[in-house]
Amino acid sequence: MTVADSAVPFDRTVTDSAPTVDYAPSPDSAAETSAQPSTLVRWWRRLDGHHADASLLLGALSVVTFWAFGLGLILGVGALGFGAVALRTADADRMDAGIGVAAGAVGIVAGLIFLSATLPYF
């Protein structure tokens, strides 16, 4: 259903009553409702409101797996990303998001130190 269509005329005449707008569904409204969102969009909507939890989880996993040759780095970047999204969301748990961002940063630093110490021996 289309909420507002720019093709619908809007009456701006000054009268005592409120302005009226005649809403009509656009001709392609059936096509808009029948289209399914992509898998990525459905996954992102499923996480809606849980980005802070995902940031905390990925941050903790990045600290634990810093020794796994890049896995800690990837998880840390994910924690930073989800934490940034959670901090921009109005009703997110900011404490979990902050801890997730901090843990992700620690995981990235620890992973970089580990990789810089072990890669010369390969």
C-alpha angles and dihedrals in degrees: 000000000000113000098196127009119196090214091065111097117240118211110223098175115136111244138140092262127071117270114268129222123190109216120202128171114256117249092251096049091110089057091049094055097042095055113097118219117246122265092255092053092049090049091049091049090049088058091050106134094009100079091107091054091048090050091051092048095047092045092053091047091049091055092048095046100041089119094058097094101258102341091102090051093052093046090046092054089049090051091051091049096048090043091054091051091047093050090054092050114094100221100034124124101258094192093058091044092050093048090047092052092048093047090047091052091049090049091051093049093046091047092050092049091049093048093047090050097047106033095073088063095058 
